[in-house]
Amino acid sequence: MSERLRISCRRNRGDERRLRVISRTVSSRELNYIFERERTTNFNIMKKNQIIYWAVTWLLSLFMLFSAYYSGTHKAEFTQTLGFPNYFRIELTAAKIIGALMLLIPQVPARIREWIYVSFGIVLVSAGIAKEVSGYPVQGVAEPVSVLVIMIGSIFYLNRLGDRSPKGESILATTK
């Protein structure tokens, strides 16, 4: 039994591109094959994006936790060399720990993750500027800049995952 159906197929890449509409006569068996193939292809792309996102996010969180530990235990370098007051060191350490742990919780909505990334971006740019002005060598200045690049990669994959979810819901917490 065949009937006239419109089948919308996405391209095999994971990005949002224009939907291709095919109108032709197909059997229900062909229709099931097309939809099953499309579902598995999209699932594989989404799974790969999730793995990359979580790997990069773990890397960023581990760096921020180490940075919080280092700034918390090396008071002299933070206050004397960089010239920041001691209370700012304590606030920054607490904010880094909270932000890094929040990024690792899958149930945190994507909107809150975006604001954590904004905060980390401000911290990393400020760290690069402070180290440059304080006379650190190039390696010291390049450290926050390289972590900023890693963070941008994490944001990129966060957006790729968010684009694939229906009605803008967060798919980061799904474990299907």
N, CA and C of each residue as an Amber inpcrd file, in Angstrom:
protein
   528
   0.8500000  -1.1610000   0.0000000   0.0000000   0.0000000   0.0000000
   0.9030000   1.2340000   0.0000000   0.6330000   2.1690000  -0.9040000
   1.4500000   3.3720000  -0.9730000   0.5490000   4.5990000  -0.9620000
   1.0840000   5.6780000  -0.4930000   0.3290000   6.9240000  -0.4300000
   1.2910000   8.0810000  -0.6330000   0.7420000   9.2440000  -0.9740000
   1.5800000  10.4080000  -1.2260000   1.9260000  11.0490000   0.1250000
   3.2310000  11.1020000   0.4260000   3.6880000  11.6150000   1.7100000
   4.7660000  12.6510000   1.4950000   4.8650000  13.5370000   2.4380000
   5.9740000  14.4920000   2.4400000   6.9240000  14.0720000   3.5390000
   8.1470000  13.8580000   3.1640000   9.1510000  13.4100000   4.1110000
  10.1780000  14.5260000   4.2540000  10.3830000  14.9620000   5.4470000
  11.4080000  15.9840000   5.6530000  12.6480000  15.3090000   6.2210000
  13.7540000  15.5110000   5.5660000  15.0020000  14.8740000   5.9730000
  16.0300000  15.9660000   6.2500000  16.7230000  15.8250000   7.3430000
  17.8300000  16.7370000   7.6260000  19.0790000  16.1810000   6.9610000
  19.9870000  17.0640000   6.6640000  21.2660000  16.5900000   6.1480000
  21.9830000  15.8490000   7.2510000  22.9570000  15.0630000   6.9000000
  23.6290000  14.2150000   7.8780000  24.5210000  14.9860000   8.8360000
  24.8220000  16.2210000   8.5810000  25.6300000  17.0040000   9.5000000
  24.7630000  17.4730000  10.6520000  25.3960000  17.7720000  11.7750000
  24.6740000  18.1260000  12.9790000  24.2300000  19.5700000  13.0490000
  24.5650000  20.3880000  12.0680000  24.1960000  21.7920000  12.1720000
  22.8010000  22.0360000  11.6380000  22.2820000  23.2280000  11.9720000
  20.9390000  23.5830000  11.5330000  21.0080000  24.0990000  10.0970000
  20.5590000  23.3190000   9.1720000  20.5040000  23.7460000   7.7790000
  19.0790000  23.6260000   7.2920000  18.8550000  24.1340000   6.1210000
  17.5050000  24.1280000   5.5580000  17.0180000  22.6920000   5.3680000
  15.7780000  22.4640000   5.7100000  15.2040000  21.1230000   5.5510000
  14.8790000  20.8660000   4.0800000  15.1580000  19.6570000   3.6610000
  14.8840000  19.2580000   2.2940000  13.5640000  18.4890000   2.2900000
  12.6580000  18.8690000   1.4520000  11.3520000  18.2220000   1.4190000
  11.2490000  17.4010000   0.1360000  10.9210000  16.1510000   0.3110000
  10.7950000  15.2380000  -0.8250000   9.3400000  14.7860000  -0.8950000
   8.7430000  14.9870000  -2.0250000   7.3730000  14.4950000  -2.2210000
   7.4090000  13.4140000  -3.2930000   6.9960000  12.2230000  -2.9100000
   6.9310000  11.1170000  -3.8460000   6.0580000  10.0230000  -3.2470000
   5.8210000   9.0440000  -4.0210000   5.0270000   7.9220000  -3.5600000
   5.9590000   6.8920000  -2.9440000   5.7120000   6.5830000  -1.6710000
   6.5410000   5.6010000  -0.9750000   5.6530000   4.6370000  -0.2120000
   6.1790000   3.4860000   0.0530000   5.4490000   2.5310000   0.8730000
   5.7540000   2.8130000   2.3360000   4.9700000   2.2720000   3.2050000
   5.2010000   2.4760000   4.6330000   6.5190000   1.8400000   5.0640000
   6.9380000   0.7730000   4.4120000   8.2190000   0.1360000   4.7250000
   9.3840000   1.0700000   4.3830000   9.3210000   1.6990000   3.2060000
  10.3600000   2.6640000   2.8200000  10.3760000   3.8520000   3.7720000
   9.1940000   4.2860000   4.1460000   9.0850000   5.4130000   5.0570000
   9.7330000   5.0850000   6.4090000   9.4640000   3.9050000   6.9550000
  10.0770000   3.4980000   8.2170000  11.5930000   3.4220000   8.0980000
  12.1010000   2.9150000   6.9700000  13.5440000   2.8360000   6.7670000
  14.1700000   4.2260000   6.7440000  13.5410000   5.1550000   6.0570000
  14.0730000   6.5190000   5.9590000  14.1010000   7.1800000   7.3290000
  13.0250000   7.0760000   8.0850000  12.9750000   7.7050000   9.3940000
  13.9480000   7.0400000  10.3750000  14.0930000   5.7320000  10.3150000
  15.0220000   5.0350000  11.2080000  16.4650000   5.4330000  10.9000000
  16.8120000   5.5020000   9.6150000  18.1620000   5.9070000   9.2210000
  18.4500000   7.3410000   9.6650000  17.4930000   8.2100000   9.4870000
  17.6660000   9.6110000   9.8930000  17.8080000   9.7280000  11.4110000
  17.0250000   8.9660000  12.1560000  17.0930000   9.0220000  13.6130000
  18.4490000   8.5360000  14.1220000  18.9490000   7.4280000  13.5830000
  20.2400000   6.9100000  14.0460000  21.3860000   7.8260000  13.6520000
  21.3160000   8.4440000  12.4750000  22.3680000   9.3710000  12.0620000
  22.4060000  10.5810000  12.9820000  21.2610000  11.1690000  13.2600000
  21.2040000  12.3210000  14.1570000  21.6360000  11.9400000  15.5660000
  21.2770000  10.7410000  16.0200000  21.6630000  10.2880000  17.3490000
  23.1790000  10.1540000  17.4560000  23.8200000   9.5750000  16.4240000
  25.2780000   9.4110000  16.4460000  26.0020000  10.7500000  16.4590000
  25.5240000  11.6990000  15.6850000  26.1320000  13.0320000  15.6610000
  25.9520000  13.7030000  17.0090000  24.7570000  13.5940000  17.5800000
  24.4920000  14.2180000  18.8640000  25.3320000  13.5770000  19.9640000
  25.5010000  12.2740000  19.9280000  26.2950000  11.5690000  20.9280000
  27.7550000  12.0160000  20.8500000  28.2860000  12.1560000  19.6380000
  29.6600000  12.6150000  19.4620000  29.8280000  14.0310000  20.0150000
  28.8650000  14.8950000  19.7350000  28.9220000  16.2660000  20.2430000
  28.8580000  16.3020000  21.7690000  28.0370000  15.4340000  22.3570000
  27.9510000  15.3770000  23.8150000  29.2700000  14.9220000  24.4270000
  29.9050000  13.9330000  23.8330000  31.1760000  13.4430000  24.3670000
  32.2270000  14.5350000  24.2980000  32.3160000  15.2230000  23.1690000
  33.3010000  16.3080000  23.0370000  32.9870000  17.4270000  24.0190000
  31.7080000  17.7910000  24.1430000  31.3300000  18.8730000  25.0620000
  31.7480000  18.5360000  26.4930000  31.4250000  17.3290000  26.9520000
  31.7290000  16.9780000  28.3370000  33.2290000  16.8430000  28.5730000
  33.9800000  16.3660000  27.5850000  35.4360000  16.2760000  27.7390000
  36.0560000  17.6690000  27.8760000  35.6480000  18.5890000  27.0300000
  36.1910000  19.9560000  27.0850000  35.7210000  20.6610000  28.3510000
  34.4890000  20.4290000  28.7640000  33.9750000  21.0540000  29.9840000
  34.7050000  20.5330000  31.2130000  34.9880000  19.2460000  31.2660000
  35.7680000  18.6880000  32.3800000  37.1550000  19.3090000  32.4210000
  37.7680000  19.4680000  31.2580000  39.0960000  20.0770000  31.1930000
  39.0630000  21.5110000  31.7250000  38.0700000  22.2710000  31.3120000
  37.9140000  23.6480000  31.7860000  37.6580000  23.6790000  33.2900000
  36.7920000  22.8120000  33.7710000  36.4750000  22.7910000  35.2000000
  37.6870000  22.3930000  36.0390000  38.4430000  21.4210000  35.5650000
  39.6410000  21.0270000  36.3000000  40.6580000  22.1690000  36.3640000
  40.7970000  22.8960000  35.2660000  41.7050000  24.0400000  35.2960000
  41.2190000  25.0860000  36.2940000  39.9310000  25.3780000  36.2800000
  39.4010000  26.3960000  37.1960000  39.5300000  25.9440000  38.6540000
  39.3120000  24.6650000  38.9150000  39.4930000  24.1720000  40.2870000
  40.9580000  24.2500000  40.7180000  41.8670000  23.9180000  39.8120000
  43.2860000  24.0500000  40.1430000  43.6510000  25.5150000  40.3480000
  43.1310000  26.3810000  39.5110000  43.3960000  27.8130000  39.6430000
  42.8610000  28.3480000  40.9690000  41.6900000  27.8800000  41.3750000
  41.1300000  28.2940000  42.6650000  42.0000000  27.7910000  43.8100000
  42.4530000  26.5570000  43.7060000  43.3390000  26.0030000  44.7400000
  44.6390000  26.8160000  44.8110000  45.2250000  27.1120000  43.6640000
  46.4960000  27.8310000  43.6280000  46.3560000  29.2530000  44.1830000
  45.3030000  29.9530000  43.7540000  45.1240000  31.3200000  44.2710000
  44.7360000  31.3120000  45.7470000  44.1260000  30.2340000  46.2060000
  43.7800000  30.1370000  47.6180000  44.9590000  29.8210000  48.5120000
  45.9540000  29.1250000  47.9760000  47.1020000  28.7230000  48.7980000
  48.3260000  29.6070000  48.6140000  48.3810000  30.4240000  47.5720000
  49.5350000  31.2880000  47.3150000  49.1290000  32.7560000  47.4540000
  48.9260000  33.1570000  48.6900000  48.4510000  34.5080000  48.9890000
  49.4620000  35.5660000  48.5560000  50.7500000  35.3250000  48.7700000
  51.7640000  36.3370000  48.4880000  51.8150000  36.6890000  47.0020000
  51.7440000  35.6840000  46.1490000  51.8060000  35.9710000  44.7140000
  50.5820000  36.7590000  44.2580000  49.4310000  36.4030000  44.7750000
  48.1950000  37.0560000  44.3420000  48.1180000  38.5020000  44.8330000
  48.5000000  38.7420000  46.0910000  48.3400000  40.0920000  46.6530000
  49.5210000  40.9970000  46.3450000  50.7450000  40.4710000  46.3900000
  51.9100000  41.3360000  46.1930000  52.2830000  41.4650000  44.7180000
  52.4160000  40.3620000  44.0140000  52.8620000  40.4140000  42.6200000
  51.8030000  41.0140000  41.7130000  50.5830000  40.5510000  41.8370000
  49.5150000  41.0520000  40.9780000  48.8590000  42.3140000  41.5290000
  48.9950000  42.5500000  42.8230000  48.4840000  43.7780000  43.4150000
  47.0040000  43.7710000  43.7670000  46.4020000  42.6100000  43.9000000
  44.9950000  42.5360000  44.2600000  44.8470000  42.4830000  45.7780000
  43.7420000  43.0090000  46.3120000  43.5250000  42.8910000  47.7670000
  43.1820000  41.4560000  48.1590000  43.3880000  41.1400000  49.4300000
  43.1960000  39.7720000  49.9100000  41.7320000  39.3340000  49.8300000
  40.7910000  40.2330000  50.1050000  39.3820000  39.8390000  50.0510000
  38.9670000  39.4470000  48.6330000  39.5660000  40.0630000  47.6170000
  39.2460000  39.7180000  46.2270000  39.7350000  38.3030000  45.8950000
  40.8640000  37.9160000  46.4510000  41.3930000  36.5670000  46.2560000
  40.4130000  35.5350000  46.7990000  39.8560000  35.8030000  47.9770000
  38.9110000  34.8630000  48.5970000  37.6160000  34.7770000  47.7790000
  37.1010000  35.9220000  47.3380000  35.8780000  35.9280000  46.5270000
  36.0850000  35.2010000  45.2010000  37.2150000  35.4640000  44.5760000
  37.5010000  34.8410000  43.2910000  37.6690000  33.3280000  43.4260000
  38.3030000  32.8990000  44.4880000  38.4770000  31.4610000  44.7380000
  37.1190000  30.7860000  44.9300000  36.2570000  31.3850000  45.7320000
  34.9230000  30.8080000  45.9560000  34.1090000  30.7800000  44.6620000
  34.1720000  31.8550000  43.8760000  33.4120000  31.9110000  42.6240000
  33.9110000  30.8650000  41.6230000  35.2160000  30.6620000  41.5500000
  35.7580000  29.6530000  40.6370000  35.3190000  28.2490000  41.0360000
  35.3340000  27.9580000  42.3160000  34.9190000  26.6280000  42.7840000
  33.4420000  26.3900000  42.4860000  32.6100000  27.3700000  42.8170000
  31.1640000  27.2200000  42.5720000  30.8890000  27.0700000  41.0800000
  31.5000000  27.9160000  40.2460000  31.2790000  27.8570000  38.8030000
  31.7540000  26.5510000  38.1930000  32.9330000  26.0870000  38.5950000
  33.4730000  24.8390000  38.0440000  32.5920000  23.6510000  38.4170000
  32.1120000  23.6250000  39.6490000  31.2440000  22.5200000  40.0650000
  29.8750000  22.5920000  39.3830000  29.3610000  23.7950000  39.1820000
  28.0720000  23.9400000  38.4940000  28.1570000  23.4620000  37.0410000
  29.3050000  23.6740000  36.3930000  29.4480000  23.2070000  35.0160000
  29.4280000  21.6830000  34.9180000  29.8190000  21.0170000  35.9760000
  29.8920000  19.5600000  35.9460000  28.5720000  18.8770000  36.3000000
  27.5800000  19.6350000  36.7220000  26.2620000  19.0730000  37.0540000
  25.4030000  19.0980000  35.7950000  24.9910000  17.9380000  35.2870000
  24.2430000  17.9090000  34.0250000  22.8720000  18.5880000  34.0830000
  22.2590000  18.6900000  35.2580000  20.9150000  19.2520000  35.3480000
  20.8860000  20.7780000  35.3170000  22.0340000  21.4160000  35.3230000
  22.0750000  22.8820000  35.2810000  21.6220000  23.3320000  33.8920000
  20.6520000  24.2500000  33.8190000  20.1490000  24.7010000  32.5100000
  21.2360000  25.3890000  31.6780000  21.0530000  25.3490000  30.3730000
  22.0350000  25.9270000  29.4570000  22.1920000  27.4260000  29.6770000
  21.1330000  28.1240000  30.0480000  21.2130000  29.5740000  30.2770000
  22.1660000  29.8940000  31.4280000  22.1070000  29.1300000  32.4900000
  23.0140000  29.3510000  33.6330000  24.4390000  28.9940000  33.2380000
  24.6060000  27.9350000  32.4420000  25.9380000  27.5810000  31.9540000
  26.5340000  28.7250000  31.1410000  25.7220000  29.3540000  30.3170000
  26.2150000  30.4750000  29.5180000  26.7270000  31.5990000  30.4050000
  26.0390000  31.8880000  31.4910000  26.4900000  32.9480000  32.3920000
  27.7380000  32.5440000  33.1660000  27.8860000  31.2640000  33.4510000
  29.1300000  30.7940000  34.0640000  30.2860000  30.9950000  33.0940000
  30.0410000  30.6960000  31.8200000  31.0750000  30.9090000  30.8090000
  31.4240000  32.3920000  30.6710000  30.4310000  33.2570000  30.7400000
  30.6960000  34.7040000  30.6890000  31.5840000  35.1040000  31.8580000
  31.2620000  34.6220000  33.0340000  32.0600000  34.9480000  34.2250000
  33.4870000  34.4360000  34.0900000  33.6240000  33.1970000  33.6390000
  34.9650000  32.6470000  33.4520000  35.7270000  33.4200000  32.3730000
  35.0340000  33.8540000  31.3350000  35.6820000  34.6450000  30.2880000
  36.2280000  35.9510000  30.8320000  35.4390000  36.6150000  31.6650000
  35.8940000  37.8640000  32.2820000  37.0960000  37.5970000  33.1850000
  37.0480000  36.5220000  33.9510000  38.1580000  36.1690000  34.8350000
  39.4200000  35.8860000  34.0320000  39.2960000  35.1370000  32.9360000
  40.4680000  34.7690000  32.1470000  41.0720000  35.9640000  31.4140000
  40.2340000  36.8180000  30.8660000  40.7500000  38.0190000  30.2010000
  41.4220000  38.9290000  31.2290000  40.8030000  39.0850000  32.3860000
  41.3970000  39.9010000  33.4530000  42.7170000  39.3120000  33.9310000
  42.7990000  37.9920000  34.0240000  44.0480000  37.3520000  34.4510000
  45.1510000  37.5880000  33.4290000  44.8200000  37.4940000  32.1590000
  45.8110000  37.7600000  31.1220000  46.3140000  39.1940000  31.1650000
  45.4060000  40.1420000  31.3480000  45.7910000  41.5500000  31.4220000
  46.6300000  41.8080000  32.6750000  46.1920000  41.2660000  33.8240000
  46.9280000  41.4840000  35.0730000  48.3300000  40.8960000  34.9960000
  48.4680000  39.7280000  34.3880000  49.7980000  39.1290000  34.2680000
  50.6710000  39.9050000  33.2910000  50.0990000  40.4170000  32.2430000
  50.8670000  41.2230000  31.2840000  51.3650000  42.5090000  31.9260000
  50.4880000  43.1870000  32.6580000  50.8530000  44.4530000  33.3040000
  51.8620000  44.2300000  34.4270000  51.7890000  43.0930000  35.1050000
  52.6800000  42.8070000  36.2310000  54.0640000  42.3480000  35.7930000
  54.2740000  42.1420000  34.5090000  55.5920000  41.7640000  34.0230000
  55.8610000  40.2790000  33.9880000  54.8230000  39.4650000  33.9200000
  55.0050000  38.0160000  33.8030000  55.6230000  37.6800000  32.4470000
  56.3090000  36.5440000  32.3330000  56.8120000  36.1350000  31.0180000
  55.6590000  35.7230000  30.0980000  55.9890000  35.5010000  28.8500000
  54.9630000  35.1870000  27.8500000  54.1910000  33.9220000  28.2190000
  54.8560000  32.9320000  28.8100000  54.1700000  31.6910000  29.1950000
  53.0870000  31.9640000  30.2330000  53.3460000  32.8840000  31.1510000
  52.3590000  33.2190000  32.1750000  51.1480000  33.9220000  31.5980000
  51.3770000  34.7430000  30.5770000  50.2630000  35.4480000  29.9350000
  49.4920000  34.5090000  29.0070000  50.1960000  33.5720000  28.3790000
  49.5520000  32.6580000  27.4320000  48.6550000  31.6320000  28.1230000
  48.8930000  31.3670000  29.3930000  48.0970000  30.3610000  30.1080000
  46.6080000  30.7120000  30.1460000  46.2090000  31.9070000  30.6370000
  44.7690000  32.2000000  30.6320000  44.1910000  32.3370000  29.2290000
  45.0080000  32.7760000  28.2830000  44.5160000  32.9000000  26.9070000
  44.2400000  31.5200000  26.3160000  45.1040000  30.5450000  26.5820000
  44.8710000  29.1920000  26.0680000  43.6440000  28.5580000  26.7170000
  43.4270000  28.8200000  27.9870000  42.2270000  28.2980000  28.6510000
  40.9750000  28.9820000  28.0940000  41.1090000  30.2420000  27.7130000
  39.9930000  30.9490000  27.0820000  39.6200000  30.2840000  25.7600000
  40.6070000  29.8330000  25.0050000  40.3390000  29.1210000  23.7480000
  39.6200000  27.8060000  24.0390000  40.0370000  27.0810000  25.0660000
  39.3570000  25.8380000  25.4540000  37.9110000  26.1330000  25.8480000
  37.7070000  27.2320000  26.5690000  36.3590000  27.6030000  26.9910000
  35.4800000  27.9370000  25.7810000  36.0300000  28.5950000  24.7950000
  35.2650000  28.9090000  23.5830000  34.8480000  27.6240000  22.8790000
  35.7210000  26.6040000  22.8750000  35.3500000  25.3070000  22.3130000
  34.2020000  24.6670000  23.0720000  34.2180000  24.7920000  24.3750000
  33.1310000  24.2530000  25.1850000  31.8130000  24.9750000  24.8980000
  31.8810000  26.2840000  24.7430000  30.6830000  27.0650000  24.4120000
  30.1590000  26.6630000  23.0400000  31.0660000  26.4560000  22.0940000
  30.6700000  26.0410000  20.7480000  29.8640000  24.7440000  20.7930000
  30.3550000  23.7590000  21.5310000  29.6390000  22.4900000  21.6080000
  28.3780000  22.5850000  22.4630000  28.3510000  23.4860000  23.4400000
  27.1120000  23.7160000  24.1880000  26.0330000  24.2260000  23.2440000
  26.3940000  25.1470000  22.3610000  25.4290000  25.6730000  21.3970000
  25.0170000  24.6140000  20.3790000  25.9360000  23.7450000  19.9720000
  25.5810000  22.6760000  19.0370000  24.5770000  21.7210000  19.6720000
  24.7520000  21.4300000  20.9450000  23.8080000  20.5450000  21.6280000
  22.4680000  21.2340000  21.8100000  22.4760000  22.5030000  22.1290000
  21.2330000  23.2470000  22.3460000  20.4280000  23.4090000  21.0820000
  21.0830000  23.4950000  19.9080000  20.3750000  23.6530000  18.6440000
  19.6060000  22.4010000  18.2480000  20.0120000  21.2540000  18.7550000
  19.3900000  20.0030000  18.3610000  18.1990000  19.6390000  19.2310000
  17.9620000  20.3890000  20.2990000  16.8860000  20.0130000  21.2110000
  15.5460000  20.5640000  20.7180000  14.4590000  19.8440000  20.9570000
  13.1480000  20.3320000  20.5530000  12.6780000  21.4580000  21.4580000
  12.1710000  22.5070000  20.8780000  11.5740000  23.6380000  21.5930000
  12.5350000  24.2860000  22.5830000  13.8320000  24.2550000  22.3000000
  14.8230000  24.9370000  23.1290000  15.0850000  24.3260000  24.4850000
  14.5910000  23.1160000  24.7220000  14.8290000  22.4740000  26.0000000
  16.2880000  22.0540000  26.1200000  16.7770000  21.9650000  27.3240000
  18.1520000  21.5470000  27.5270000  18.2720000  20.0420000  27.3430000
  19.1700000  19.6250000  26.4580000  19.3590000  18.1920000  26.2430000
  20.6300000  17.7140000  26.9240000  21.2910000  18.6010000  27.6490000
  22.5310000  18.2170000  28.2800000  22.3020000  17.1840000  29.3760000
  21.1410000  17.1910000  29.9920000  20.8550000  16.2920000  31.1100000
  20.2580000  14.9640000  30.6470000  19.9720000  14.8160000  29.3650000
  19.3630000  13.5740000  28.9090000  20.4070000  12.4810000  28.8610000
  20.0000000  11.2890000  29.2120000  20.9200000  10.1450000  29.2260000
  20.3640000   9.0010000  28.3820000  19.7390000   9.3160000  27.2960000
  19.1510000   8.2720000  26.4380000  20.2000000   7.6630000  25.5650000
